[in-house]
């Protein structure tokens, strides 16, 4: 083929020029302290000479063969001097006989060349001579690769830094020769296409080999980007796949008739199924990524790309406009290739509750997701919990007793990353298991710890801004209320004055009587309004008293049950302490909210009972429910409402009224299932015990 001859000429010419330039560069600027510099110059010069001969004469001419033998002997001697450069030519006595044996096998090529020229007069003898020569070249290549492996594997760490470029170049050269002569031995003739590439291969080997003689070669590293590596490996997998398909297709050429057609159709269907199912698989891509990182890179993570991705995730909401809490989970999940995760945040008593769920479907998380003791451990130690270790019984800082059962039992739970801001725990991210199974290592712990602290600062900053905004709104609200109360007081005074004047100056008894009734009613209403507005003042102005929680609940049910079905599931007398009017106001608001969230025919349910310490009133509905984000960030935030036209202060007011009586308000909700509000107030007996205990402690301190 004419194009092969042309390409061969260009390739060998290029190899001759580059090898000659590499020899000159090593001779002039190579590391003068290396004892193997002269053998390297000789080996490259003889390689350039061989390339020049191959470009000038036809393949198989004696001069080409002789120059190739000289080239190979020079490279074997160069390999021996690499052992000497590493200081092992005197200690490893097996190296000299091994190199000598390989050199002797290469010298036998002279004998085979003579036999081929003078005595191989028949095709059988010619074929035997060719096969013997190819087999000798295979033996030399294999032996050289084995010695090269021993050289690099047994070298010290400092010596490897010097040898790596030279070793890589020689490995490439002998690997090419091994494949070249193996194909020739199997097929009975040297492949013309590969023969044309030998000059280009020599040029490619000369460049890294010369770099190895740079005095700064220990600092030179080949560091391909991870994106390029992953794409190359993907192309390699695809290439292997199509190579297998091509091999099968060539094998099918030997079949005939219906069997061939049936086999071809089956092959096409199988290949298409594999291409559509296997190649785009997330699991395959994940396995390829993990394998490449494990074997090709010093570090698991490309920290620059990880930081850029982290910044993009936190700084932009994206098309789905997810909240900062969800982006926090996503930022950590992207690092470990976790498909999902949840964010837990501490509540008032230190226990954890769900704040955000990112793509974790069907996860069952209780209202109190984790105890406060777990937060204490994570806050003091900044421990990243690997749940596989927890399941195996490993206990680092006492977390075994604090990890809740749902985390331990859900096999998807893989790691827990604490979010610390100035040594204060602001959140806990639970990451699900990656598609490719692996264990957390030190690099995971370091990176997740740093990113967790950064995310904690973002969450703390958002909370601070929300608090400032809330304080500003309350300030404005208080100013308005002050004006309203001032106006109402003036109106009340005017009406009271009018009432006194009317009692003195009204002439008609009927008129006087009607006016008095009207004015008294208006004054009572205004005074009642002032009393209710006064509740927004400092707490503790009203003395708590004992009342029956069940009676207050029944009164609220009687009023609201006229407009919507309200079912009392359980009620029992419960004596609590507090303000019954404030409780009535909070309970009415919660029942009204449940009515608004329910369908017209769906009953709101009420339970009143005692657990021995507290009296509890539970309001349950089967309505729309609320998302974890709204429960955490909107339900008890003033001026935030899910109802059109809502003022957004009712839930906050209900919680504050209950807190002022020493109680608490808990809420559980699931979207599409409904909501449960639970009011807890201290029992009369429990309150007296607590009061006596506090008095005793005060006396001891005094």
C-alpha positions as CSV (number, residue, x, y, z in Angstrom):
1,X,0.0,0.0,0.0
2,X,1.4,3.3,-1.0
3,X,0.0,5.3,1.9
4,X,1.6,2.9,4.4
5,X,5.0,3.3,2.8
6,X,4.6,7.1,2.8
7,X,3.5,7.1,6.4
8,X,6.4,4.8,7.4
9,X,8.9,7.1,5.8
10,X,7.5,10.1,7.6
11,X,7.3,8.3,10.9
12,X,10.9,6.9,10.8
13,X,12.2,10.3,9.7
14,X,10.4,12.0,12.6
15,X,11.8,9.4,15.0
16,X,15.3,9.9,13.7
17,X,15.2,13.7,14.2
18,X,13.6,13.6,17.7
19,X,15.9,10.8,19.0
20,X,18.9,12.7,17.7
21,X,17.7,15.9,19.3
22,X,17.1,14.1,22.6
23,X,20.6,12.6,22.6
24,X,22.1,16.0,22.0
25,X,20.0,17.6,24.7
26,X,21.0,14.9,27.3
27,X,24.6,15.3,26.3
28,X,24.6,19.0,26.8
29,X,22.0,19.8,29.5
30,X,21.3,16.5,31.2
31,X,22.0,15.9,34.9
32,X,25.8,15.7,35.1
33,X,25.6,13.8,38.4
34,X,24.0,10.8,36.7
35,X,26.4,8.0,35.8
36,X,24.1,6.7,33.1
37,X,24.0,9.8,31.0
38,X,26.5,8.5,28.5
39,X,24.7,5.2,27.9
40,X,21.5,7.2,27.4
41,X,23.1,9.3,24.7
42,X,24.5,6.3,23.0
43,X,21.1,4.4,23.1
44,X,19.2,7.4,21.7
45,X,21.9,8.0,19.0
46,X,21.7,4.3,17.9
47,X,17.9,4.5,17.9
48,X,18.2,7.6,15.6
49,X,20.5,5.7,13.4
50,X,18.1,2.8,13.2
51,X,15.2,5.1,12.3
52,X,17.3,6.7,9.6
53,X,18.2,3.3,8.1
54,X,14.5,2.2,8.2
55,X,13.5,5.4,6.5
56,X,16.2,5.1,3.8
57,X,15.9,1.3,3.0
58,X,13.2,-1.2,2.5
59,X,12.1,-3.3,5.4
60,X,14.1,-6.5,5.9
61,X,17.4,-5.2,4.5
62,X,20.5,-6.3,6.5
63,X,21.5,-2.8,7.4
64,X,18.1,-2.1,9.0
65,X,18.3,-5.4,10.9
66,X,21.9,-4.7,12.1
67,X,21.0,-1.2,13.3
68,X,18.0,-2.6,15.2
69,X,20.2,-5.2,16.9
70,X,22.7,-2.4,17.9
71,X,19.8,-0.3,19.2
72,X,18.4,-3.1,21.4
73,X,21.8,-4.0,22.9
74,X,22.3,-0.3,23.8
75,X,18.9,-0.1,25.5
76,X,19.7,-3.3,27.5
77,X,23.0,-1.8,28.7
78,X,21.0,1.4,29.5
79,X,18.7,-0.7,31.7
80,X,21.7,-2.2,33.5
81,X,23.1,1.3,34.2
82,X,19.8,2.3,35.6
83,X,20.3,-0.4,38.2
84,X,23.8,1.0,38.8
85,X,22.4,4.5,39.1
86,X,20.1,3.2,41.9
87,X,23.1,1.7,43.7
88,X,22.0,-1.9,43.2
89,X,24.5,-3.2,40.5
90,X,26.7,-4.5,43.3
91,X,24.1,-5.8,45.7
92,X,21.7,-7.5,43.3
93,X,24.0,-10.1,41.7
94,X,21.2,-11.6,39.7
95,X,20.9,-8.5,37.5
96,X,24.2,-9.0,35.7
97,X,23.5,-12.6,34.5
98,X,19.9,-11.6,33.6
99,X,21.0,-8.7,31.4
100,X,23.9,-10.7,29.9
101,X,21.4,-13.5,29.0
102,X,19.1,-11.0,27.3
103,X,22.0,-9.5,25.5
104,X,23.1,-13.0,24.3
105,X,19.6,-13.7,23.0
106,X,19.7,-10.4,21.1
107,X,23.2,-11.2,19.7
108,X,21.7,-14.5,18.3
109,X,19.8,-12.3,15.9
110,X,23.1,-12.0,13.9
111,X,23.2,-15.7,13.5
112,X,19.5,-15.8,12.4
113,X,20.2,-13.0,10.0
114,X,23.0,-14.9,8.4
115,X,20.9,-18.1,8.2
116,X,18.1,-16.2,6.6
117,X,20.4,-14.7,4.0
118,X,22.4,-17.8,3.0
119,X,20.7,-21.0,4.2
120,X,16.9,-20.4,4.3
121,X,16.4,-21.5,0.7
122,X,13.0,-23.1,1.2
123,X,9.8,-21.5,2.4
124,X,9.7,-23.9,5.4
125,X,13.2,-22.8,6.5
126,X,12.4,-19.2,5.9
127,X,9.3,-19.4,8.1
128,X,11.2,-21.2,10.8
129,X,13.9,-18.6,10.8
130,X,11.3,-15.8,11.0
131,X,9.4,-17.4,13.9
132,X,12.7,-18.0,15.8
133,X,13.7,-14.4,15.4
134,X,10.3,-13.1,16.5
135,X,10.3,-15.5,19.5
136,X,13.8,-14.2,20.5
137,X,12.5,-10.6,20.3
138,X,9.5,-11.5,22.5
139,X,11.8,-13.1,25.0
140,X,14.0,-10.0,25.1
141,X,11.0,-7.7,25.5
142,X,9.5,-9.8,28.3
143,X,12.8,-10.1,30.1
144,X,13.4,-6.4,29.9
145,X,9.9,-5.6,31.2
146,X,10.4,-7.9,34.2
147,X,13.8,-6.3,35.0
148,X,12.3,-2.9,34.6
149,X,9.5,-3.8,37.0
150,X,12.0,-5.1,39.6
151,X,14.0,-1.9,39.2
152,X,11.1,0.4,39.9
153,X,9.3,-1.7,42.5
154,X,12.4,-2.2,44.5
155,X,13.7,1.3,44.3
156,X,13.6,3.7,47.3
157,X,11.1,6.5,47.3
158,X,13.7,9.1,46.4
159,X,15.1,6.9,43.6
160,X,11.6,6.4,42.2
161,X,11.3,10.2,41.7
162,X,14.4,10.0,39.5
163,X,13.6,6.8,37.7
164,X,9.9,7.3,36.9
165,X,10.2,9.1,33.6
166,X,13.0,6.8,32.3
167,X,11.1,3.7,33.4
168,X,7.8,4.8,31.9
169,X,9.6,5.5,28.5
170,X,11.3,2.1,28.4
171,X,8.2,0.3,29.5
172,X,6.3,1.9,26.6
173,X,9.1,0.9,24.1
174,X,9.3,-2.7,25.1
175,X,5.5,-3.1,25.5
176,X,5.2,-1.9,21.9
177,X,7.8,-4.3,20.7
178,X,6.2,-7.2,22.6
179,X,2.9,-6.6,20.9
180,X,4.5,-6.1,17.5
181,X,6.5,-9.3,17.5
182,X,3.8,-11.3,19.2
183,X,1.4,-10.5,16.4
184,X,4.1,-11.3,13.8
185,X,4.8,-14.7,15.5
186,X,1.1,-15.6,15.5
187,X,0.3,-14.5,12.0
188,X,3.6,-15.5,10.4
189,X,4.4,-12.0,9.1
190,X,5.1,-8.6,10.7
191,X,2.1,-6.3,10.5
192,X,2.7,-3.5,8.0
193,X,0.6,-1.0,9.9
194,X,2.4,-1.4,13.2
195,X,5.8,-1.4,11.3
196,X,4.9,2.0,10.0
197,X,4.2,3.2,13.5
198,X,7.6,2.1,15.0
199,X,9.3,5.3,14.1
200,X,6.5,7.4,15.7
201,X,6.7,5.2,18.8
202,X,10.5,5.8,19.0
203,X,9.9,9.5,18.9
204,X,7.2,9.3,21.6
205,X,9.6,7.3,23.8
206,X,12.5,9.7,23.4
207,X,10.7,12.7,24.8
208,X,9.8,11.4,28.3
209,X,13.1,9.5,28.4
210,X,15.0,12.8,27.9
211,X,12.8,14.5,30.5
212,X,14.0,12.0,33.0
213,X,17.6,13.4,32.7
214,X,16.4,16.9,33.7
215,X,17.9,17.9,37.0
216,X,14.4,18.9,38.1
217,X,12.8,15.7,36.9
218,X,11.8,14.7,40.5
219,X,9.5,17.7,40.5
220,X,8.0,17.0,37.1
221,X,4.7,15.1,37.4
222,X,2.1,14.2,34.8
223,X,-1.2,15.2,36.4
224,X,-4.1,14.8,34.0
225,X,-7.4,16.4,35.2
226,X,-10.0,14.1,36.6
227,X,-12.5,15.1,33.9
228,X,-10.0,14.2,31.2
229,X,-9.2,10.9,33.0
230,X,-12.9,9.9,33.4
231,X,-13.6,10.7,29.8
232,X,-10.6,8.8,28.6
233,X,-11.6,5.8,30.7
234,X,-15.2,6.1,29.4
235,X,-13.9,6.1,25.8
236,X,-11.7,3.1,26.7
237,X,-14.6,1.1,28.0
238,X,-16.6,2.0,24.9
239,X,-13.7,1.1,22.7
240,X,-13.3,-2.3,24.4
241,X,-17.1,-2.8,24.0
242,X,-17.0,-2.1,20.3
243,X,-13.8,-4.2,19.9
244,X,-15.6,-7.2,21.3
245,X,-18.5,-6.6,19.0
246,X,-16.1,-6.4,16.1
247,X,-14.4,-9.6,17.1
248,X,-17.8,-11.3,17.4
249,X,-18.8,-10.0,14.0
250,X,-15.6,-11.4,12.4
251,X,-16.2,-14.7,14.1
252,X,-19.7,-14.8,12.6
253,X,-18.2,-14.5,9.1
254,X,-17.3,-18.2,9.5
255,X,-21.0,-19.1,9.8
256,X,-23.3,-19.6,6.9
257,X,-27.0,-19.9,6.2
258,X,-29.9,-19.3,8.7
259,X,-27.6,-19.9,11.7
260,X,-25.5,-16.9,10.7
261,X,-28.5,-14.6,10.2
262,X,-30.1,-15.7,13.5
263,X,-26.9,-15.2,15.3
264,X,-26.4,-11.8,13.8
265,X,-29.9,-10.6,14.8
266,X,-29.3,-11.9,18.4
267,X,-26.0,-10.1,18.5
268,X,-27.5,-6.8,17.4
269,X,-30.3,-7.1,20.0
270,X,-27.8,-8.0,22.8
271,X,-25.4,-5.2,21.8
272,X,-28.2,-2.7,21.8
273,X,-29.5,-3.8,25.2
274,X,-26.1,-3.5,26.7
275,X,-25.5,-0.1,25.2
276,X,-28.8,1.2,26.4
277,X,-28.8,-0.3,29.9
278,X,-25.2,-0.9,31.0
279,X,-23.2,2.0,29.5
280,X,-25.4,4.9,30.8
281,X,-25.7,3.3,34.3
282,X,-25.0,5.5,37.3
283,X,-23.5,2.5,39.0
284,X,-21.1,1.9,36.2
285,X,-20.0,5.5,36.1
286,X,-19.6,5.6,39.8
287,X,-17.5,2.4,39.8
288,X,-15.4,3.8,37.0
289,X,-14.8,7.0,39.0
290,X,-14.0,5.3,42.2
291,X,-11.6,2.9,40.5
292,X,-9.8,5.7,38.6
293,X,-9.4,7.8,41.8
294,X,-8.2,4.8,43.7
295,X,-5.5,3.8,41.3
296,X,-4.6,6.9,39.3
297,X,-4.6,9.8,41.7
298,X,-2.8,10.5,44.9
299,X,-5.8,12.1,46.5
300,X,-9.4,11.1,46.4
301,X,-10.7,14.6,45.8
302,X,-9.8,17.4,43.3
303,X,-10.1,20.1,45.9
304,X,-10.3,23.0,43.5
305,X,-13.2,21.5,41.6
306,X,-14.9,20.5,44.8
307,X,-14.7,24.0,46.1
308,X,-16.0,25.5,42.9
309,X,-19.0,23.1,42.9
310,X,-19.6,23.8,46.6
311,X,-19.7,27.5,45.9
312,X,-22.1,27.1,43.0
313,X,-24.4,24.9,45.0
314,X,-24.6,27.3,48.0
315,X,-24.5,30.5,46.0
316,X,-27.3,29.8,43.5
317,X,-30.7,28.4,44.0
318,X,-31.0,26.9,40.5
319,X,-34.0,26.1,38.5
320,X,-35.7,24.2,41.3
321,X,-35.3,27.1,43.7
322,X,-34.6,24.9,46.7
323,X,-34.0,26.4,50.2
324,X,-30.6,27.0,51.8
325,X,-31.2,24.0,54.1
326,X,-31.7,21.7,51.1
327,X,-28.7,23.1,49.4
328,X,-26.7,22.5,52.5
329,X,-27.5,18.8,52.3
330,X,-26.8,18.7,48.5
331,X,-23.4,20.4,49.0
332,X,-22.2,17.6,51.3
333,X,-23.9,14.8,49.3
334,X,-22.2,15.9,46.1
335,X,-18.8,15.4,47.8
336,X,-19.4,11.8,48.7
337,X,-21.6,11.0,45.7
338,X,-24.5,10.3,48.1
339,X,-27.9,10.3,46.3
340,X,-29.8,11.9,49.1
341,X,-29.7,13.2,52.7
342,X,-31.5,15.1,55.4
343,X,-30.7,18.0,57.7
344,X,-31.5,17.8,61.4
345,X,-31.3,20.9,63.7
346,X,-31.4,21.2,67.5
347,X,-34.6,22.6,69.1
348,X,-35.0,24.5,72.3
349,X,-34.1,21.5,74.6
350,X,-31.2,20.3,72.5
351,X,-32.9,17.4,70.8
352,X,-33.0,17.2,67.0
353,X,-35.8,17.7,64.6
354,X,-36.1,17.5,60.8
355,X,-35.4,20.7,59.0
356,X,-34.8,19.6,55.3
357,X,-35.1,16.5,53.2
358,X,-33.2,16.4,49.9
359,X,-34.3,13.5,47.7
360,X,-34.6,11.0,50.5
361,X,-37.9,9.3,49.8
362,X,-39.8,7.0,52.3
363,X,-37.5,7.9,55.2
364,X,-39.3,7.5,58.5
365,X,-38.0,10.2,60.9
366,X,-39.7,10.7,64.3
367,X,-40.7,14.1,65.6
368,X,-37.6,14.0,67.9
369,X,-35.1,12.7,65.4
370,X,-32.1,12.4,67.8
371,X,-31.5,13.0,71.5
372,X,-29.7,15.9,73.0
373,X,-26.9,13.7,74.2
374,X,-25.9,13.0,70.6
375,X,-25.5,16.8,70.1
376,X,-23.4,17.1,73.2
377,X,-21.0,14.4,71.9
378,X,-20.8,15.9,68.4
379,X,-20.3,19.4,69.7
380,X,-17.4,18.5,71.9
381,X,-15.6,16.1,69.6
382,X,-16.7,17.2,66.0
383,X,-17.0,13.5,65.3
384,X,-18.2,12.4,61.9
385,X,-20.2,9.3,62.5
386,X,-19.8,6.3,60.1
387,X,-23.0,4.3,60.6
388,X,-21.3,1.1,59.4
389,X,-18.9,1.4,62.3
390,X,-21.8,2.0,64.6
391,X,-23.6,-1.2,63.4
392,X,-20.3,-3.1,63.9
393,X,-20.1,-2.0,67.5
394,X,-17.3,0.5,67.2
395,X,-17.6,3.3,69.7
396,X,-15.3,6.3,69.5
397,X,-16.7,9.0,71.8
398,X,-19.7,7.2,73.4
399,X,-22.0,7.7,70.4
400,X,-23.2,4.1,70.5
401,X,-25.7,4.9,73.2
402,X,-26.8,8.2,71.6
403,X,-27.4,7.1,68.0
404,X,-31.2,6.6,67.6
405,X,-32.7,3.4,66.4
406,X,-34.0,4.7,63.1
407,X,-30.5,5.8,62.0
408,X,-29.0,2.4,63.1
409,X,-31.7,0.3,61.4
410,X,-32.0,2.2,58.1
411,X,-29.3,0.7,56.0
412,X,-29.4,3.7,53.7
413,X,-28.0,5.9,56.5
414,X,-24.2,6.1,55.8
415,X,-22.6,9.1,57.5
416,X,-23.6,11.9,59.9
417,X,-21.7,15.2,59.5
418,X,-22.0,17.8,62.3
419,X,-22.3,21.5,61.4
420,X,-20.3,23.5,63.9
421,X,-20.2,27.3,64.2
422,X,-17.8,28.6,66.8
423,X,-18.0,25.3,68.6
424,X,-21.8,25.5,68.6
425,X,-23.7,22.7,66.8
426,X,-26.2,24.3,64.4
427,X,-27.2,21.2,62.5
428,X,-26.5,17.6,61.6
429,X,-26.6,16.2,58.0
430,X,-27.4,12.5,57.5
431,X,-26.0,11.3,54.2
432,X,-27.3,8.2,52.4
433,X,-25.2,5.4,51.1
434,X,-23.4,6.0,47.7
435,X,-24.3,3.8,44.8
436,X,-20.7,2.4,44.9
437,X,-20.1,0.8,48.3
438,X,-17.0,2.1,50.1
439,X,-15.9,3.1,53.6
440,X,-15.2,6.6,54.8
441,X,-11.4,7.3,55.1
442,X,-9.3,10.1,56.5
443,X,-9.7,12.3,53.4
444,X,-13.4,12.1,53.6
445,X,-13.3,13.1,57.3
446,X,-11.0,16.1,56.6
447,X,-13.0,17.5,53.7
448,X,-16.4,16.9,55.3
449,X,-15.3,18.6,58.5
450,X,-14.1,21.7,56.7
451,X,-17.2,21.9,54.5
452,X,-19.4,21.3,57.5
453,X,-17.9,24.3,59.3
454,X,-18.4,26.5,56.3
455,X,-22.0,25.4,55.9
456,X,-22.6,26.1,59.6
457,X,-21.5,29.7,59.1
458,X,-24.0,30.1,56.3
459,X,-26.9,28.7,58.3
460,X,-25.9,30.8,61.3
461,X,-25.8,33.9,59.2
462,X,-29.2,33.2,57.7
463,X,-30.6,32.7,61.2
464,X,-29.1,36.0,62.4
465,X,-30.6,37.8,59.4
466,X,-34.0,36.2,60.1
467,X,-33.8,37.3,63.8
468,X,-32.9,40.8,62.8
469,X,-35.8,40.9,60.4
470,X,-38.2,39.5,63.0
471,X,-37.0,42.0,65.6
472,X,-37.5,44.9,63.1
473,X,-41.1,43.7,62.4
474,X,-41.9,43.4,66.1
475,X,-40.5,46.9,66.7
476,X,-42.8,48.3,64.0
477,X,-45.7,46.2,65.4
478,X,-45.1,47.5,68.9
479,X,-45.0,51.1,67.7
480,X,-48.3,50.6,66.0
481,X,-49.8,48.9,69.0
482,X,-48.7,51.8,71.2
483,X,-50.5,54.2,69.0
484,X,-53.6,52.0,68.9
485,X,-53.7,51.6,72.7
486,X,-53.2,55.4,73.1
487,X,-56.2,56.1,70.8
488,X,-58.3,53.4,72.5
489,X,-57.6,54.9,75.9
490,X,-58.6,58.3,74.7
491,X,-61.8,57.0,73.3
492,X,-62.6,55.1,76.5
493,X,-62.1,58.3,78.5
494,X,-64.3,60.3,76.2
495,X,-67.1,57.7,76.3
496,X,-66.8,57.5,80.1
497,X,-67.1,61.3,80.3
498,X,-70.1,61.1,78.0
499,X,-71.7,58.5,80.2
500,X,-71.3,60.7,83.3
501,X,-72.7,63.7,81.5
502,X,-75.6,61.7,80.2
503,X,-76.5,60.5,83.7
504,X,-76.7,64.1,84.8
505,X,-78.3,65.9,81.9
506,X,-80.5,63.5,80.0
507,X,-84.2,64.6,80.3
508,X,-86.0,61.7,78.9
509,X,-85.9,58.5,80.9
510,X,-86.2,56.2,77.9
511,X,-83.4,57.9,76.0
512,X,-81.2,58.0,79.1
513,X,-81.8,54.3,79.6
514,X,-80.9,53.3,76.0
515,X,-77.9,55.6,76.0
516,X,-76.6,54.1,79.2
517,X,-76.9,50.6,78.0
518,X,-75.1,51.4,74.7
519,X,-72.3,53.3,76.4
520,X,-71.8,50.7,79.0
521,X,-71.6,48.0,76.3
522,X,-69.1,50.0,74.3
523,X,-66.9,50.8,77.3
524,X,-66.9,47.1,78.3
525,X,-65.8,46.1,74.9
526,X,-63.0,48.6,74.8
527,X,-61.8,47.6,78.2
528,X,-61.8,44.0,77.2
529,X,-59.8,44.9,74.1
530,X,-57.3,46.8,76.2
531,X,-57.0,43.8,78.6
532,X,-56.2,41.5,75.6
533,X,-53.7,43.9,74.1
534,X,-52.1,44.1,77.5
535,X,-51.2,40.4,77.3
536,X,-48.5,41.4,74.8
537,X,-46.7,43.2,77.5
538,X,-44.2,41.7,80.0
539,X,-45.0,38.1,81.1
540,X,-46.0,37.1,84.6
541,X,-48.4,40.0,85.2
542,X,-51.3,37.5,85.9
543,X,-51.1,35.1,88.8
544,X,-51.6,31.5,87.7
545,X,-54.5,29.6,89.1
546,X,-55.8,26.1,89.1
547,X,-58.4,25.1,86.5
548,X,-59.6,21.9,84.7
549,X,-58.0,21.5,81.3
550,X,-60.9,19.3,80.1
551,X,-63.5,22.0,80.9
552,X,-61.6,24.6,78.9
553,X,-61.3,22.2,76.0
554,X,-65.0,21.4,76.1
555,X,-65.9,25.1,76.0
556,X,-63.8,25.6,72.9
557,X,-65.3,22.6,71.2
558,X,-68.9,23.9,72.0
559,X,-68.1,27.2,70.2
560,X,-66.3,25.8,67.2
561,X,-68.3,22.6,66.8
562,X,-71.3,24.6,65.5
563,X,-69.4,25.5,62.3
564,X,-67.4,22.3,61.7
565,X,-67.4,18.7,63.0
566,X,-65.1,18.5,66.1
567,X,-64.8,15.0,67.6
568,X,-63.6,14.5,71.2
569,X,-61.8,11.2,71.2
570,X,-60.8,11.1,74.9
571,X,-61.2,13.4,77.8
572,X,-60.5,13.1,81.5
573,X,-60.3,15.7,84.3
574,X,-56.9,17.2,84.4
575,X,-56.0,19.8,87.1
576,X,-53.4,22.2,85.7
577,X,-52.1,25.7,86.7
578,X,-52.1,28.7,84.4
579,X,-54.4,31.2,82.8
580,X,-57.6,29.6,81.5
581,X,-58.4,32.6,79.3
582,X,-54.9,32.4,77.6
583,X,-55.3,28.7,77.1
584,X,-58.7,29.2,75.6
585,X,-57.3,31.7,73.2
586,X,-54.5,29.4,72.1
587,X,-56.7,26.3,71.9
588,X,-59.3,28.1,69.8
589,X,-56.6,29.3,67.4
590,X,-55.3,25.7,67.0
591,X,-58.7,24.2,66.4
592,X,-59.6,27.0,63.9
593,X,-56.4,26.3,62.1
594,X,-57.2,22.6,62.0
595,X,-60.7,23.4,60.6
596,X,-59.2,25.7,57.9
597,X,-56.8,22.9,56.8
598,X,-59.5,20.2,56.7
599,X,-62.2,19.3,54.2
600,X,-65.7,20.3,55.0
601,X,-66.7,16.7,56.0
602,X,-63.4,15.8,57.7
603,X,-63.7,16.0,61.5
604,X,-61.1,17.6,63.7
605,X,-60.2,15.4,66.7
606,X,-59.4,16.4,70.2
607,X,-57.8,14.5,73.1
608,X,-57.3,15.6,76.7
609,X,-55.4,13.4,79.1
610,X,-52.6,13.2,81.6
611,X,-49.2,11.4,81.4
612,X,-48.6,11.8,85.2
613,X,-46.4,14.9,84.9
614,X,-48.2,17.1,82.4
615,X,-51.7,17.7,81.2
616,X,-52.0,17.3,77.5
617,X,-54.5,18.6,74.9
618,X,-54.0,17.3,71.4
619,X,-55.6,18.7,68.3
620,X,-55.5,16.4,65.3
621,X,-56.6,17.0,61.7
622,X,-56.4,15.0,58.4
623,X,-55.7,18.1,56.3
624,X,-53.0,19.2,53.9
625,X,-50.2,19.0,56.4
626,X,-47.0,21.1,56.4
627,X,-43.6,20.6,55.0
628,X,-40.5,20.2,57.3
629,X,-39.2,23.5,55.9
630,X,-42.4,25.4,56.9
631,X,-42.5,23.7,60.3
632,X,-38.9,24.9,61.0
633,X,-38.8,28.2,59.3
634,X,-42.4,29.5,59.0
635,X,-44.9,28.1,61.4
636,X,-43.8,29.9,64.5
637,X,-42.3,32.9,62.7
638,X,-44.3,36.1,63.1
639,X,-45.8,37.6,60.0
640,X,-45.3,34.4,58.0
641,X,-48.5,32.7,57.0
642,X,-49.5,29.9,54.7
643,X,-53.1,31.2,54.4
644,X,-53.9,33.9,51.8
645,X,-54.4,37.2,53.7
646,X,-53.2,35.7,57.0
647,X,-51.4,38.0,59.4
648,X,-49.0,35.2,60.5
649,X,-49.0,35.8,64.2
650,X,-51.5,33.4,65.5
651,X,-49.3,30.3,65.9
652,X,-46.6,32.4,67.4
653,X,-49.1,33.9,69.9
654,X,-50.4,30.5,70.8
655,X,-47.0,29.2,71.6
656,X,-46.0,32.3,73.6
657,X,-49.2,32.1,75.6
658,X,-48.6,28.4,76.5
659,X,-45.0,29.1,77.3
660,X,-46.0,31.9,79.7
661,X,-47.9,29.3,81.7
662,X,-44.8,27.1,81.9
663,X,-46.0,24.7,79.2
664,X,-44.9,23.8,75.7
665,X,-46.4,23.4,72.2
666,X,-45.2,20.5,70.0
667,X,-46.2,19.9,66.4
668,X,-45.9,16.9,64.1
669,X,-47.0,17.1,60.5
670,X,-46.7,15.2,57.2
671,X,-47.7,16.6,53.9
672,X,-50.9,15.0,52.6
673,X,-51.5,13.2,55.9
674,X,-52.3,15.9,58.5
675,X,-51.1,17.6,61.6
676,X,-51.0,17.0,65.3
677,X,-50.6,19.9,67.8
678,X,-49.9,18.9,71.5
679,X,-50.3,21.4,74.4
680,X,-48.4,20.3,77.5
681,X,-49.1,22.2,80.8
682,X,-47.7,21.2,84.3
683,X,-50.1,19.4,86.6
684,X,-51.1,21.1,89.8
685,X,-49.4,18.4,91.9
686,X,-46.2,18.4,89.7
687,X,-46.0,22.2,89.9
688,X,-46.1,22.2,93.7
689,X,-43.4,19.6,93.8
690,X,-41.2,21.6,91.4
691,X,-41.9,24.8,93.4
692,X,-40.8,23.1,96.7
693,X,-37.7,21.7,95.0
694,X,-36.7,25.1,93.7
695,X,-37.3,26.7,97.1
696,X,-35.1,24.1,98.8
697,X,-32.3,24.7,96.3
698,X,-32.6,28.5,96.9
699,X,-32.3,28.0,100.6
700,X,-29.3,25.8,100.2
701,X,-27.6,28.4,98.1
702,X,-28.4,31.1,100.5
